[in-house]
């Protein structure tokens, strides 16, 4: 895995950021509605929210969903259900990090985040080829993206308007006809919620940033008035 005498070498420049994304507390920006004393919306402000590290969040969510023995475990009827894929993926991550630690002569603990940071610290004493670092960066990035998708799944909102591209008002799937082909997919948190959101038509499969179809729909309504 690690080399001392051949190949292009890396100084682990981006590896720390990838490890931090999984093992350090998260700080995210979010727009918050500002209201006056009478309950009227007067604007928005940008606030910073803090959360536990991704690996810790996933472990706690899985423990809660299966009724862990911690004092904070909820009743079965109140547990949020995580699909079995989340548990399987976490087991794969935990096992992979343990293997990485053993490859460097480390004795892994029961904490995957602590194991990953110990692995990184030991990496600082080794020389890693660019190819090997690229593999680890890609793997760590995939893990972070996976955990994000499990903890904060994309929301969907159907639109009543016809598609501005194909003008469809219905769409088909598996031989069945459905209304509302236009759908917006987004994550509700984050200052860039609107910029990151995507709209698509399930009839013609056209996809846009949300501002583009919104403008087209508004123009059609104005011309129809």
C-alpha positions in Angstrom: 0.0 0.0 0.0 2.7 2.5 1.0 6.0 2.9 -0.9 9.4 4.2 0.0 11.4 3.9 -3.1 9.4 4.2 -6.3 6.5 6.0 -8.0 5.2 9.6 -7.7 4.8 10.4 -4.0 2.1 12.5 -2.3 2.3 14.6 0.9 -1.3 13.7 1.9 -2.5 17.3 1.1 -6.2 16.5 0.7 -6.4 13.5 2.8 -6.9 15.4 6.1 -9.9 17.2 4.7 -11.5 13.9 3.6 -10.9 12.4 7.1 -12.1 15.5 8.8 -15.4 15.4 6.8 -16.1 12.0 8.4 -14.7 12.4 11.9 -15.0 16.1 13.0 -18.1 18.0 14.0 -20.0 19.6 11.1 -20.9 23.3 10.8 -23.5 24.1 8.2 -25.1 27.3 7.1 -28.9 27.5 6.9 -31.4 30.3 6.2 -33.7 31.0 9.1 -37.0 32.9 8.8 -37.1 36.1 10.9 -40.5 37.1 12.3 -41.6 40.3 14.1 -43.4 40.2 17.4 -46.8 39.9 15.6 -45.7 36.7 13.9 -45.2 38.3 10.5 -42.3 37.2 8.3 -39.9 40.2 7.9 -36.9 38.5 6.3 -34.3 35.8 6.7 -30.9 35.4 8.3 -28.0 33.0 7.8 -27.3 30.9 10.9 -24.7 28.2 11.6 -25.8 24.8 12.8 -23.5 22.3 14.4 -23.8 18.5 14.3 -21.9 15.5 15.3 -19.4 13.9 12.9 -20.9 11.9 10.0 -19.6 8.5 11.3 -21.0 9.3 14.8 -24.3 10.4 13.4 -24.7 7.2 11.3 -23.7 5.0 14.2 -26.2 6.7 16.6 -29.0 6.5 14.0 -28.5 2.8 13.4 -28.4 2.2 17.1 -31.6 4.1 17.6 -33.3 2.3 14.7 -32.5 -1.1 16.1 -33.2 -0.3 19.7 -29.7 0.1 21.1 -29.1 -0.3 24.8 -28.1 3.4 25.3 -30.2 5.4 27.7 -31.5 7.5 24.9 -32.9 4.6 22.9 -36.5 5.2 21.9 -39.6 2.9 22.0 -39.9 0.6 19.0 -43.0 2.6 17.8 -41.0 5.8 17.8 -37.8 4.7 16.2 -36.9 6.1 12.8 -36.4 3.2 10.4 -33.0 3.0 8.6 -32.9 0.5 5.8 -30.7 -2.5 6.1 -28.4 -1.1 3.5 -27.3 1.7 5.9 -26.3 -0.9 8.5 -24.5 -3.0 6.0 -22.6 0.0 4.6 -21.6 1.1 8.1 -20.3 -2.4 8.8 -18.3 -2.3 5.5 -16.8 1.1 6.5 -15.9 -0.1 10.0 -14.3 -3.2 8.6 -12.4 -1.4 5.9 -11.0 1.2 8.4 -9.9 -1.7 10.7 -8.1 -3.3 7.8 -6.3 0.0 7.0 -5.2 0.2 10.6 -3.9 -3.3 10.7 -2.0 -2.7 7.4 0.0 0.0 9.3 0.5 -2.1 12.4 -2.2 -0.4 14.4 -4.6 -2.1 16.8 -8.1 -0.9 15.9 -10.6 0.1 18.6 -14.4 -0.2 18.5 -14.6 3.5 17.3 -14.3 3.8 13.5 -13.8 7.6 13.7 -10.9 7.2 16.2 -9.5 4.4 14.0 -9.6 6.6 10.9 -7.9 9.5 12.6 -5.2 7.2 14.0 -4.7 5.7 10.5 -4.3 9.2 9.1 -1.8 10.3 11.8 0.3 7.2 11.0 0.0 8.0 7.2 1.9 11.2 8.0 4.9 9.2 8.8 4.7 7.2 5.5 5.1 8.0 1.8 2.1 7.3 -0.2 1.9 7.2 -4.0 -0.5 9.5 -5.7 -2.4 6.5 -7.0 -2.9 5.1 -3.5 -3.9 8.4 -2.1 -6.4 8.9 -4.9 -8.0 5.6 -4.0 -8.3 6.6 -0.4 -9.7 10.0 -1.2 -12.2 8.5 -3.6 -13.3 5.9 -1.0 -13.6 8.5 1.8 -15.6 10.8 -0.4 -18.0 8.0 -1.4 -18.5 7.2 2.3 -19.3 10.8 3.2 -21.7 11.1 0.3 -23.4 7.8 1.2 -23.8 8.9 4.9 -25.2 12.3 3.8 -27.8 10.6 1.6 -28.9 8.2 4.4 -29.1 10.9 7.1 -30.5 13.7 4.9 -32.3 12.2 1.9 -33.3 14.4 -1.0 -36.8 15.7 -0.7 -39.2 15.8 -3.6 -42.1 18.2 -4.4 -44.4 17.7 -7.3 -45.5 20.7 -9.4 -49.0 21.2 -10.9 -47.7 23.0 -14.0 -47.2 21.4 -17.4 -43.6 20.7 -18.5 -42.1 23.8 -20.2 -40.2 21.6 -22.5 -42.6 18.9 -23.7 -45.8 20.4 -22.3 -46.8 17.1 -20.7 -49.3 17.1 -17.8 -49.0 13.3 -17.2 -46.3 10.7 -17.3 -46.1 6.9 -17.5 -44.3 4.3 -15.4 -44.7 0.5 -15.6 -47.8 0.8 -17.8 -49.6 3.2 -15.4 -50.4 6.8 -16.0 -49.7 9.5 -13.4 -50.3 13.2 -13.0 -47.7 15.9 -12.2 -44.6 15.0 -14.4 -42.7 18.0 -13.0 -40.8 17.4 -9.8 -38.3 19.4 -7.8 -35.6 17.5 -5.8 -33.8 19.4 -3.0 -32.3 19.3 0.5 -34.1 21.7 2.8 -31.0 22.8 4.8 -28.1 24.9 3.6 -27.6 28.4 2.3 -27.4 27.1 -1.3 -30.6 25.1 -1.2 -32.1 26.9 -4.2 -28.9 26.8 -6.2 -28.4 23.1 -5.6 -32.0 22.1 -6.2 -32.9 20.4 -9.5 -36.2 20.2 -11.4 -37.0 17.5 -13.9 -39.8 16.2 -16.1 -40.6 12.5 -15.6 -42.2 12.5 -19.1 -39.4 13.8 -21.3 -36.6 13.4 -18.7 -35.4 17.0 -19.2 -33.6 18.4 -16.1 -32.9 22.0 -15.1 -31.7 24.1 -12.2 -35.0 25.2 -10.5 -34.8 28.8 -11.7 -35.0 27.9 -15.4 -38.4 26.1 -15.4 -39.8 28.6 -12.9 -39.0 31.4 -15.3 -40.5 29.4 -18.3 -43.7 28.6 -16.3 -44.1 32.2 -15.2 -43.7 33.4 -18.8 -46.4 31.0 -20.0 -48.8 32.2 -17.4 -48.2 35.8 -18.3 -48.8 35.2 -22.0 -51.9 33.1 -21.2 -53.4 35.9 -19.1 
